[in-house]
Amino acid sequence: MSVDTRTKGRRLDGYTRKRIDDHELLLDPDLLKLPVELTITRGGVFGRKLGAAVDGLNGAACPIELI
């Protein structure tokens, strides 16, 4: 998983867009095909930082690792 805030001039039509409050997330279609549960959290002093955690579905082992 990666974070890239530079989206100007990039082709983003293949991504699924999800909005969480004032943040827009672009989810890669390959990530959405995996049997995972992705949890996005907000934190920080002003609640502006985002965090991500990924787990396998229904207690299964997760097929990817976030670093």
Biopython code that builds the backbone (N, CA, C, O; Angstrom):
import numpy as np
from Bio.PDB.StructureBuilder import StructureBuilder

atoms = [
    (1, "MET", "N", (0.855, -1.162, 0.000)),
    (1, "MET", "CA", (0.000, 0.000, 0.000)),
    (1, "MET", "C", (0.896, 1.218, 0.000)),
    (1, "MET", "O", (1.947, 1.225, 0.641)),
    (2, "SER", "N", (0.488, 2.235, -0.707)),
    (2, "SER", "CA", (1.283, 3.454, -0.730)),
    (2, "SER", "C", (0.370, 4.660, -0.581)),
    (2, "SER", "O", (-0.839, 4.585, -0.799)),
    (3, "VAL", "N", (0.971, 5.747, -0.211)),
    (3, "VAL", "CA", (0.257, 7.007, -0.091)),
    (3, "VAL", "C", (0.913, 7.984, -1.054)),
    (3, "VAL", "O", (2.130, 8.169, -1.040)),
    (4, "ASP", "N", (0.101, 8.595, -1.876)),
    (4, "ASP", "CA", (0.613, 9.580, -2.809)),
    (4, "ASP", "C", (-0.377, 10.732, -2.836)),
    (4, "ASP", "O", (-1.539, 10.550, -3.198)),
    (5, "THR", "N", (0.073, 11.896, -2.459)),
    (5, "THR", "CA", (-0.819, 13.049, -2.433)),
    (5, "THR", "C", (-0.761, 13.850, -3.721)),
    (5, "THR", "O", (-1.505, 14.818, -3.879)),
    (6, "ARG", "N", (0.108, 13.465, -4.640)),
    (6, "ARG", "CA", (0.231, 14.173, -5.919)),
    (6, "ARG", "C", (-0.615, 13.463, -6.963)),
    (6, "ARG", "O", (-0.200, 12.447, -7.522)),
    (7, "THR", "N", (-1.780, 13.987, -7.222)),
    (7, "THR", "CA", (-2.683, 13.349, -8.169)),
    (7, "THR", "C", (-2.897, 14.179, -9.429)),
    (7, "THR", "O", (-3.520, 13.704, -10.379)),
    (8, "LYS", "N", (-2.402, 15.390, -9.454)),
    (8, "LYS", "CA", (-2.603, 16.255, -10.616)),
    (8, "LYS", "C", (-1.913, 15.659, -11.846)),
    (8, "LYS", "O", (-0.734, 15.308, -11.800)),
    (9, "GLY", "N", (-2.660, 15.551, -12.936)),
    (9, "GLY", "CA", (-2.120, 15.043, -14.181)),
    (9, "GLY", "C", (-1.991, 13.527, -14.249)),
    (9, "GLY", "O", (-1.409, 13.006, -15.201)),
    (10, "ARG", "N", (-2.516, 12.812, -13.267)),
    (10, "ARG", "CA", (-2.428, 11.346, -13.269)),
    (10, "ARG", "C", (-3.753, 10.738, -13.682)),
    (10, "ARG", "O", (-4.817, 11.306, -13.437)),
    (11, "ARG", "N", (-3.675, 9.583, -14.307)),
    (11, "ARG", "CA", (-4.891, 8.857, -14.699)),
    (11, "ARG", "C", (-5.409, 8.098, -13.491)),
    (11, "ARG", "O", (-4.773, 7.154, -13.023)),
    (12, "LEU", "N", (-6.557, 8.509, -12.990)),
    (12, "LEU", "CA", (-7.114, 7.931, -11.774)),
    (12, "LEU", "C", (-8.458, 7.258, -12.014)),
    (12, "LEU", "O", (-9.116, 6.847, -11.057)),
    (13, "ASP", "N", (-8.881, 7.136, -13.266)),
    (13, "ASP", "CA", (-10.201, 6.594, -13.538)),
    (13, "ASP", "C", (-10.342, 5.124, -13.164)),
    (13, "ASP", "O", (-11.473, 4.655, -13.028)),
    (14, "GLY", "N", (-9.273, 4.380, -12.993)),
    (14, "GLY", "CA", (-9.369, 2.980, -12.601)),
    (14, "GLY", "C", (-9.543, 2.767, -11.108)),
    (14, "GLY", "O", (-9.817, 1.650, -10.668)),
    (15, "TYR", "N", (-9.388, 3.817, -10.330)),
    (15, "TYR", "CA", (-9.469, 3.709, -8.879)),
    (15, "TYR", "C", (-10.908, 3.879, -8.395)),
    (15, "TYR", "O", (-11.705, 4.587, -9.012)),
    (16, "THR", "N", (-11.226, 3.222, -7.285)),
    (16, "THR", "CA", (-12.502, 3.421, -6.620)),
    (16, "THR", "C", (-12.321, 4.542, -5.611)),
    (16, "THR", "O", (-11.379, 4.520, -4.819)),
    (17, "ARG", "N", (-13.201, 5.504, -5.635)),
    (17, "ARG", "CA", (-13.096, 6.661, -4.739)),
    (17, "ARG", "C", (-14.012, 6.477, -3.536)),
    (17, "ARG", "O", (-15.189, 6.146, -3.680)),
    (18, "LYS", "N", (-13.463, 6.695, -2.361)),
    (18, "LYS", "CA", (-14.237, 6.657, -1.111)),
    (18, "LYS", "C", (-13.933, 7.932, -0.343)),
    (18, "LYS", "O", (-12.783, 8.368, -0.293)),
    (19, "ARG", "N", (-14.946, 8.529, 0.249)),
    (19, "ARG", "CA", (-14.756, 9.756, 1.010)),
    (19, "ARG", "C", (-14.964, 9.460, 2.490)),
    (19, "ARG", "O", (-15.955, 8.840, 2.876)),
    (20, "ILE", "N", (-14.023, 9.908, 3.313)),
    (20, "ILE", "CA", (-14.137, 9.849, 4.769)),
    (20, "ILE", "C", (-13.989, 11.283, 5.252)),
    (20, "ILE", "O", (-12.895, 11.847, 5.233)),
    (21, "ASP", "N", (-15.089, 11.862, 5.681)),
    (21, "ASP", "CA", (-15.138, 13.270, 6.083)),
    (21, "ASP", "C", (-14.551, 14.128, 4.969)),
    (21, "ASP", "O", (-15.101, 14.144, 3.868)),
    (22, "ASP", "N", (-13.457, 14.841, 5.213)),
    (22, "ASP", "CA", (-12.889, 15.709, 4.186)),
    (22, "ASP", "C", (-11.714, 15.069, 3.455)),
    (22, "ASP", "O", (-10.972, 15.762, 2.759)),
    (23, "HIS", "N", (-11.534, 13.746, 3.604)),
    (23, "HIS", "CA", (-10.466, 13.010, 2.918)),
    (23, "HIS", "C", (-11.071, 12.154, 1.811)),
    (23, "HIS", "O", (-12.106, 11.518, 2.006)),
    (24, "GLU", "N", (-10.427, 12.142, 0.660)),
    (24, "GLU", "CA", (-10.848, 11.261, -0.422)),
    (24, "GLU", "C", (-9.783, 10.187, -0.602)),
    (24, "GLU", "O", (-8.607, 10.493, -0.800)),
    (25, "LEU", "N", (-10.206, 8.922, -0.533)),
    (25, "LEU", "CA", (-9.300, 7.795, -0.706)),
    (25, "LEU", "C", (-9.489, 7.216, -2.091)),
    (25, "LEU", "O", (-10.616, 7.064, -2.561)),
    (26, "LEU", "N", (-8.383, 6.892, -2.745)),
    (26, "LEU", "CA", (-8.411, 6.235, -4.038)),
    (26, "LEU", "C", (-7.909, 4.816, -3.827)),
    (26, "LEU", "O", (-6.743, 4.609, -3.488)),
    (27, "LEU", "N", (-8.781, 3.843, -4.027)),
    (27, "LEU", "CA", (-8.454, 2.442, -3.768)),
    (27, "LEU", "C", (-8.136, 1.729, -5.072)),
    (27, "LEU", "O", (-8.915, 1.764, -6.024)),
    (28, "ASP", "N", (-6.990, 1.090, -5.098)),
    (28, "ASP", "CA", (-6.538, 0.361, -6.274)),
    (28, "ASP", "C", (-7.459, -0.833, -6.522)),
    (28, "ASP", "O", (-7.808, -1.536, -5.574)),
    (29, "PRO", "N", (-7.857, -1.080, -7.759)),
    (29, "PRO", "CA", (-8.745, -2.208, -8.046)),
    (29, "PRO", "C", (-8.124, -3.564, -7.687)),
    (29, "PRO", "O", (-8.853, -4.492, -7.337)),
    (30, "ASP", "N", (-6.802, -3.698, -7.767)),
    (30, "ASP", "CA", (-6.159, -4.958, -7.388)),
    (30, "ASP", "C", (-6.283, -5.213, -5.893)),
    (30, "ASP", "O", (-6.431, -6.362, -5.476)),
    (31, "LEU", "N", (-6.225, -4.161, -5.077)),
    (31, "LEU", "CA", (-6.407, -4.306, -3.634)),
    (31, "LEU", "C", (-7.826, -4.766, -3.315)),
    (31, "LEU", "O", (-8.033, -5.575, -2.412)),
    (32, "LEU", "N", (-8.790, -4.253, -4.052)),
    (32, "LEU", "CA", (-10.190, -4.600, -3.797)),
    (32, "LEU", "C", (-10.517, -6.043, -4.164)),
    (32, "LEU", "O", (-11.534, -6.572, -3.716)),
    (33, "LYS", "N", (-9.683, -6.687, -4.964)),
    (33, "LYS", "CA", (-9.906, -8.084, -5.343)),
    (33, "LYS", "C", (-9.438, -9.059, -4.270)),
    (33, "LYS", "O", (-9.837, -10.224, -4.271)),
    (34, "LEU", "N", (-8.596, -8.590, -3.356)),
    (34, "LEU", "CA", (-8.033, -9.471, -2.326)),
    (34, "LEU", "C", (-9.028, -9.702, -1.195)),
    (34, "LEU", "O", (-9.847, -8.829, -0.908)),
    (35, "PRO", "N", (-8.967, -10.874, -0.547)),
    (35, "PRO", "CA", (-9.876, -11.165, 0.560)),
    (35, "PRO", "C", (-9.381, -10.507, 1.848)),
    (35, "PRO", "O", (-8.918, -11.189, 2.762)),
    (36, "VAL", "N", (-9.481, -9.185, 1.914)),
    (36, "VAL", "CA", (-8.996, -8.447, 3.073)),
    (36, "VAL", "C", (-10.059, -7.488, 3.587)),
    (36, "VAL", "O", (-11.000, -7.122, 2.883)),
    (37, "GLU", "N", (-9.871, -7.102, 4.830)),
    (37, "GLU", "CA", (-10.678, -6.056, 5.438)),
    (37, "GLU", "C", (-9.744, -4.898, 5.711)),
    (37, "GLU", "O", (-8.804, -5.034, 6.494)),
    (38, "LEU", "N", (-9.981, -3.772, 5.088)),
    (38, "LEU", "CA", (-9.142, -2.587, 5.227)),
    (38, "LEU", "C", (-9.833, -1.625, 6.184)),
    (38, "LEU", "O", (-10.989, -1.256, 5.981)),
    (39, "THR", "N", (-9.114, -1.223, 7.231)),
    (39, "THR", "CA", (-9.649, -0.294, 8.219)),
    (39, "THR", "C", (-8.849, 1.002, 8.151)),
    (39, "THR", "O", (-7.628, 0.997, 8.310)),
    (40, "ILE", "N", (-9.535, 2.095, 7.916)),
    (40, "ILE", "CA", (-8.917, 3.416, 7.876)),
    (40, "ILE", "C", (-9.312, 4.138, 9.160)),
    (40, "ILE", "O", (-10.490, 4.188, 9.515)),
    (41, "THR", "N", (-8.315, 4.700, 9.855)),
    (41, "THR", "CA", (-8.579, 5.417, 11.099)),
    (41, "THR", "C", (-8.032, 6.834, 11.017)),
    (41, "THR", "O", (-7.097, 7.120, 10.269)),
    (42, "ARG", "N", (-8.633, 7.700, 11.796)),
    (42, "ARG", "CA", (-8.145, 9.067, 11.917)),
    (42, "ARG", "C", (-7.478, 9.223, 13.266)),
    (42, "ARG", "O", (-7.873, 8.587, 14.244)),
    (43, "GLY", "N", (-6.462, 10.076, 13.316)),
    (43, "GLY", "CA", (-5.764, 10.297, 14.569)),
    (43, "GLY", "C", (-5.051, 11.623, 14.558)),
    (43, "GLY", "O", (-5.331, 12.492, 13.732)),
    (44, "GLY", "N", (-4.128, 11.771, 15.479)),
    (44, "GLY", "CA", (-3.401, 13.023, 15.594)),
    (44, "GLY", "C", (-4.140, 14.013, 16.460)),
    (44, "GLY", "O", (-5.300, 13.803, 16.815)),
    (45, "VAL", "N", (-3.475, 15.075, 16.791)),
    (45, "VAL", "CA", (-4.048, 16.090, 17.671)),
    (45, "VAL", "C", (-5.309, 16.707, 17.074)),
    (45, "VAL", "O", (-6.285, 16.937, 17.787)),
    (46, "PHE", "N", (-5.292, 16.975, 15.777)),
    (46, "PHE", "CA", (-6.440, 17.604, 15.132)),
    (46, "PHE", "C", (-7.270, 16.624, 14.315)),
    (46, "PHE", "O", (-8.184, 17.040, 13.603)),
    (47, "GLY", "N", (-6.970, 15.336, 14.404)),
    (47, "GLY", "CA", (-7.718, 14.325, 13.668)),
    (47, "GLY", "C", (-7.490, 14.361, 12.167)),
    (47, "GLY", "O", (-8.335, 13.900, 11.400)),
    (48, "ARG", "N", (-6.347, 14.906, 11.738)),
    (48, "ARG", "CA", (-6.076, 15.032, 10.313)),
    (48, "ARG", "C", (-5.189, 13.920, 9.771)),
    (48, "ARG", "O", (-5.027, 13.815, 8.555)),
    (49, "LYS", "N", (-4.608, 13.087, 10.630)),
    (49, "LYS", "CA", (-3.749, 12.004, 10.156)),
    (49, "LYS", "C", (-4.592, 10.756, 9.927)),
    (49, "LYS", "O", (-5.506, 10.457, 10.695)),
    (50, "LEU", "N", (-4.269, 10.035, 8.857)),
    (50, "LEU", "CA", (-4.973, 8.793, 8.556)),
    (50, "LEU", "C", (-4.038, 7.622, 8.794)),
    (50, "LEU", "O", (-2.834, 7.713, 8.554)),
    (51, "GLY", "N", (-4.594, 6.538, 9.260)),
    (51, "GLY", "CA", (-3.848, 5.300, 9.427)),
    (51, "GLY", "C", (-4.595, 4.183, 8.726)),
    (51, "GLY", "O", (-5.799, 4.283, 8.491)),
    (52, "ALA", "N", (-3.888, 3.128, 8.395)),
    (52, "ALA", "CA", (-4.519, 2.000, 7.709)),
    (52, "ALA", "C", (-4.086, 0.703, 8.365)),
    (52, "ALA", "O", (-2.930, 0.550, 8.760)),
    (53, "ALA", "N", (-5.018, -0.228, 8.477)),
    (53, "ALA", "CA", (-4.740, -1.573, 8.971)),
    (53, "ALA", "C", (-5.467, -2.550, 8.060)),
    (53, "ALA", "O", (-6.578, -2.280, 7.603)),
    (54, "VAL", "N", (-4.840, -3.674, 7.805)),
    (54, "VAL", "CA", (-5.445, -4.661, 6.924)),
    (54, "VAL", "C", (-5.411, -6.027, 7.608)),
    (54, "VAL", "O", (-4.402, -6.409, 8.201)),
    (55, "ASP", "N", (-6.514, -6.750, 7.519)),
    (55, "ASP", "CA", (-6.654, -8.087, 8.100)),
    (55, "ASP", "C", (-7.300, -9.004, 7.074)),
    (55, "ASP", "O", (-7.984, -8.546, 6.158)),
    (56, "GLY", "N", (-7.077, -10.299, 7.235)),
    (56, "GLY", "CA", (-7.765, -11.266, 6.394)),
    (56, "GLY", "C", (-9.232, -11.349, 6.776)),
    (56, "GLY", "O", (-9.590, -11.072, 7.921)),
    (57, "LEU", "N", (-10.072, -11.720, 5.848)),
    (57, "LEU", "CA", (-11.503, -11.837, 6.123)),
    (57, "LEU", "C", (-11.795, -13.051, 6.997)),
    (57, "LEU", "O", (-11.176, -14.104, 6.843)),
    (58, "ASN", "N", (-12.730, -12.894, 7.903)),
    (58, "ASN", "CA", (-13.221, -13.983, 8.750)),
    (58, "ASN", "C", (-12.102, -14.725, 9.478)),
    (58, "ASN", "O", (-12.151, -15.947, 9.615)),
    (59, "GLY", "N", (-11.096, -13.988, 9.943)),
    (59, "GLY", "CA", (-10.014, -14.592, 10.708)),
    (59, "GLY", "C", (-8.944, -15.294, 9.891)),
    (59, "GLY", "O", (-8.019, -15.875, 10.460)),
    (60, "ALA", "N", (-9.050, -15.252, 8.577)),
    (60, "ALA", "CA", (-8.046, -15.878, 7.718)),
    (60, "ALA", "C", (-6.758, -15.060, 7.758)),
    (60, "ALA", "O", (-6.763, -13.884, 8.121)),
    (61, "ALA", "N", (-5.674, -15.697, 7.383)),
    (61, "ALA", "CA", (-4.406, -14.984, 7.304)),
    (61, "ALA", "C", (-4.484, -13.913, 6.226)),
    (61, "ALA", "O", (-5.106, -14.109, 5.181)),
    (62, "CYS", "N", (-3.853, -12.794, 6.490)),
    (62, "CYS", "CA", (-3.862, -11.682, 5.544)),
    (62, "CYS", "C", (-2.869, -11.961, 4.415)),
    (62, "CYS", "O", (-1.715, -12.297, 4.681)),
    (63, "PRO", "N", (-3.299, -11.827, 3.167)),
    (63, "PRO", "CA", (-2.404, -12.119, 2.043)),
    (63, "PRO", "C", (-1.407, -11.004, 1.718)),
    (63, "PRO", "O", (-0.531, -11.192, 0.874)),
    (64, "ILE", "N", (-1.529, -9.839, 2.379)),
    (64, "ILE", "CA", (-0.594, -8.745, 2.137)),
    (64, "ILE", "C", (-0.085, -8.208, 3.462)),
    (64, "ILE", "O", (-0.667, -8.463, 4.516)),
    (65, "GLU", "N", (1.004, -7.465, 3.395)),
    (65, "GLU", "CA", (1.599, -6.897, 4.595)),
    (65, "GLU", "C", (1.827, -5.409, 4.369)),
    (65, "GLU", "O", (2.449, -5.013, 3.384)),
    (66, "LEU", "N", (1.320, -4.585, 5.283)),
    (66, "LEU", "CA", (1.556, -3.142, 5.209)),
    (66, "LEU", "C", (2.861, -2.834, 5.898)),
    (66, "LEU", "O", (3.108, -3.300, 7.010)),
    (67, "ILE", "N", (3.704, -2.050, 5.243)),
    (67, "ILE", "CA", (4.970, -1.663, 5.860)),
    (67, "ILE", "C", (5.052, -0.166, 6.006)),
    (67, "ILE", "O", (6.050, 0.352, 6.508)),
]
sb = StructureBuilder()
sb.init_structure("model")
sb.init_model(0)
sb.init_chain("A")
sb.init_seg("    ")
for serial, (resi, resn, name, xyz) in enumerate(atoms, 1):
    if name == "N":
        sb.init_residue(resn, " ", resi, " ")
    sb.init_atom(name, np.array(xyz, "f"), 0.0, 1.0, " ", f" {name:<3s}", serial, name[0])
structure = sb.get_structure()
